[in-house]
Amino acid sequence: MHDITRALRAKEGSSHVPEPLLALVYGDLRRLAVAITIGTVSFAQSASPMPAGKEEDAMVLSAFQVSSTQDKGYIATSATPFKTRQNLADIPQAIAVVTRDMIEDIGGYNSTDILIYAGAIPKFRAEAFALRGSNTSVTIPLIDGHLNRTIIMDNLFVDSYEVMRGPAALLYPNTALSGVINKTTRKPLPYALNSVRFSYTEPGLYRGEFDSTGPLARVGEGKLSYRVLAAYQDGDPYWRNAEDKRVVFHPSLQFDHKNTSVLVAYDFNDIRGPSGSTGVLTPDGEPFTGAGRNEINLPPGVMERRRHDGLRVQVVHQFAPNWGVRIGGDLTSMRRLGTTVLPIGGVNYIDRTITFFNRRNEFKLDDYSLSLDFNGKYKLFGVGQQSTFGAVLTKQETVTKLSVNNDFFNGATPQRIVRPLDRPDVDTLPVKPENQFDVPANYGTRVRADLGNFYIQQVFDVIPDRLSLVAGISQYSNETSNNPNLAVQPTVAQIAKSRETLHRFGVVLKLTEEVSLYAMEANTSLPPTVAKLVDGSAVAPASGKGKEAGIKIDYMNGKIVSTLALFDLQTTGLTVFGGVLPSGETYVNPVGRVSQRGFDADIALRLTNAWQIVGTIYRGKVEDQNGTPVDDSYKQSWSLFARYDFASTHAKGLSIGGGASRITGRVVSSAGITFPIGMPQPAFIEVAPATLVTGFANYNLSRNWSFRLQVNNVLDRTYAAGINAAYLIDPSLPRTFIISTKYRF
């Protein structure tokens, strides 16, 4: 997969920090932890003990504990954008939550299948999304609030998606000004629940899933619970010569003892499939299908294997009725290995040719993250307050090894082969197996990064249940060290440093118990990046400031939940994917200042027990400092998803539903596309819009058995589901039928 945007590359970057800086950062954290510990122990000794009751009831009092959204419908009235469980109406920011029930009804296994119904636009069929019109600052979803750089993941272990629109870098550093997405994971449940599921997709893709959870044992006064999630997928994914083979395994254990909860979870994803987007656009913005709709220029065997191993540990302790602490640790490792054939040379519609490039990819990404968060509610001088403060330390390392196939040669252009566009005959391309590539002179690069973020956020209930103020500040630091050639000894590192003070100010005014107004202003800073311009020069860190104001509605005890927001986001120093050099290395193009202005809204309805409806809308303008459009930005998007449950005697157990989504005004640079003679070559191609429609019917035969029929792309439209460049797109699948059955026991 290619480096696409600056934000994405920053997440894939890593670095080593000199010892003096490490001593400073970790010394600060040690002093902070000692001070906090002394204060909290003192407070705990003087505080009253937790009220007697069930252990699970006591733990629910913790602001750090998030209950599962499984079997609770589409509507969520709380989320964790402040790192703690909060009512959506009390947060001065636009938040949309996609629950587990909605994930299962949409029926997709990739985050892209789901988040299109939450106003998040996929960059390509992977974990990379844009919010509020701009794809220049792509976000990879967090996992339980921690950074994640694995670009392809199965969503079996996701309980809900929290889509936070607008700046959130105060608490979640390295995130784009337009927003961030957090994946909350499926954890052990306090009751027994077991299920198996099998599905078959019309082209021939099959999948099996297993979910088992519940109490495991009593250990003294404590309770041990478990959860095991597993899936296996293989078969024909429709695209010629493509694979989508998955082995997914997520076991977890949770130990609850009085006011303490300890969670240990392991995440394993082994996914084999295409390394990236390989379709192309026509000059009128449609995906090219002249060589066949299932043709995306993949020779046999050109696949990439991605393996994710992650260990998550979380300790939550409630040391007083309104005070708690959470300690989190993440160790993740991702390995990507495979080959790719890409139309990097672009497409010429004059002579109707396409130019190919062959490369071997090898990436090693390792992350180590430690977080410490405290939260408390209290009154000071008669004013109700909530304090949230803590720190996050992250260490990242990335080793990249790219090798080009020198057998791809066309005249004076090395590493390129030109073929007829309508009959590319990719099966005969001289593709090499991944173990037969020559070792290049530049054997690879190593990037290391040390990131630190120390934050405090205060909420003031100035007028109880009417007016609250939010103020926060954080000290963010990043030092990135890049070794551009591992073959050169001794190591000569290029070092980029960043140290920023971030802030957030917000206000929430409740006009009534059901209607509130809010406003927020905050800034962000993306870390230094080792991505280079085409001339080899470095790129400065990006930064930005955002403002938004809106209205929130929560009627009928959560049966109608909606947010409407107006926003103005200004970011400087962004870049977009530029291309690939003959060496196989990618480069970026500067954008300068990017302005995002407009409005977006979401609504969730459950007026009766039968109907559930969720919708989103966005309309805005994304421009650079010259007032011209920005590559891969969009002007409008909307989505709607609904479900109806029959309650009559004859149809009881039957539910039907579906949804639709549409993106319009999306433009992409015309670079790499040569227009036909007589047709002017504009700077941008406007991507042809299409309405994606899906539908499903589910029947619960008994309390154990259920059966499901799903139809994706009901209108059978061909459109660009994801765009990396005009010559690197993900075309849509045709109309597809999926049948599945689930057994609970």
Secondary structure, DSSP 8 states (H G I E B T S, - for coil): ----BHHHHHHH--B---HHHHHHHHHHHHHHHHHHHHHHHHHHHHS----SS-HHHHHHT-TT-----TTS-S---EE-TTSS-EEGGGSSSEEEEE-HHHHHHHT-SSHHHHHGGGT-EESSSSS-EEETTEEEEEE--EETTB----S---STTEEEEEEEES--TTTSTT-BTTEEEEEEE----SS-EEEEEEEEETTTEEEEEEEEEEEEEEETTEEEEEEEEEEEEEE--SSTT---EEEEEEEEEEEEETTEEEEEEEEEEEEEE-SS--B-B-TTS-B--TT-TT--S--TT--EEEEEEEEEEEEEEEEETTEEEEEEEEEEEEEEEEEEEEEEEEEETTTTEEEEEEEEEEEEEEEEEEEEEEEEEEEETTEEEEEEEEEEEEEEEEEEEEEE-TT-EETTEET-EEEESS---GGGS----GGG----SS--EEEEEEEEEEEEEEEEEEETTTEEEEEEEEEEEEEEEEES-TTSSS---EEEEEEEEEEEEEEEEESSSSEEEEEEEEEEE---EEEEBTTS-EE---EEEEEEEEEEEEEGGGTEEEEEEEEEEEEEEEEEEEEE-TTS-EEEEEEEEEEEEEEEEEEEE-SSSSEEEEEEEEEEEEEETTS-B-TTB-SEEEEEEEEEE--STTTTTEEEEEEEEEEES-EEE-TTEE--TTS---SEEE----EEEEEEEEEE-SSSEEEEEEEESTT----EEEEEETTEEEE---SEEEEEEEEE-
